[in-house]
Amino acid sequence: MSNSTYFVQECPTCGRLLQIRVEYLGKQVVCQHCQGRLIASDPSNLRIDEALGKNALLRRADELLDNVDRCKCQIRSVYPR
């Protein structure tokens, strides 16, 4: 009986939490639920630039959502009900 050590990583395709053996760190693995491919990486060891990149993406999404709201307001002012 082996005593393997695992870490948990979210599948980027289906979002399920996967238990991955530490031996697979840095290697490509396949999600057994959706067959999505991902590189095994421990999220607690994310590099700071990766974390900042995700924050930048969220900020950009917020900007786009605000822009949609402004466009809706402009359309309503031109075409009132």
KEFIDREN-688456 format. One record per residue (C-alpha): x, y, z; residue in one letter. Coordinates in steps of 0.1 Angstrom, whole numbers, plus 5000, padded with zeros to 4 digits. Example, Ala and Ser with C-alpha at 12.3 -4.5 7.8 and 13.67 -1.06 7.14 Angstrom:
REM KEFIDREN-688456
512349555078a 513749895071s 
This chain:
REM KEFIDREN-688456
500050005000m 501550334989s 501450655010n 501250914982s 500951284990t 498351484971y 497451844965f 494151984953v 493852184920q 490852314902e 490252194867c 490352504844p 487752334821t 485052204844c 485952364877g 486052044897r 488652004925l 491151734916l 493451544939q 496751524921i 499851344933r 502851564941v 504951354917e 502951504888y 503851864897l 504852044865g 503451774842k 500451764820q 497551574835v 493951494824v 490851564844c 489051234848q 485651414848h 485851624816c 489051504799q 490451854801g 494151894800r 496052094826l 499552144840i 499752014876a 500652314898s 500152374934d 498052694937p 499752794970s 502952834950n 501553074923l 504053334912r 503153694919i 502953794882d 500453514876e 498253644905a 498553994892l 497653884857g 494353724871k 493554054889n 494154244857a 491754014839l 489154064865l 489554444864r 489154434826r 486054234829a 484654484853d 485554764828e 483654584800l 480554534822l 480554904832d 480854994795n 477754774787v 475854944815d 476755294801r 475655184766c 472355064779k 471755404796c 472655584764q 470255374744i 467455434769r 467955814766s 467755794728v 464855554727y 462755604759p 459855374766r 
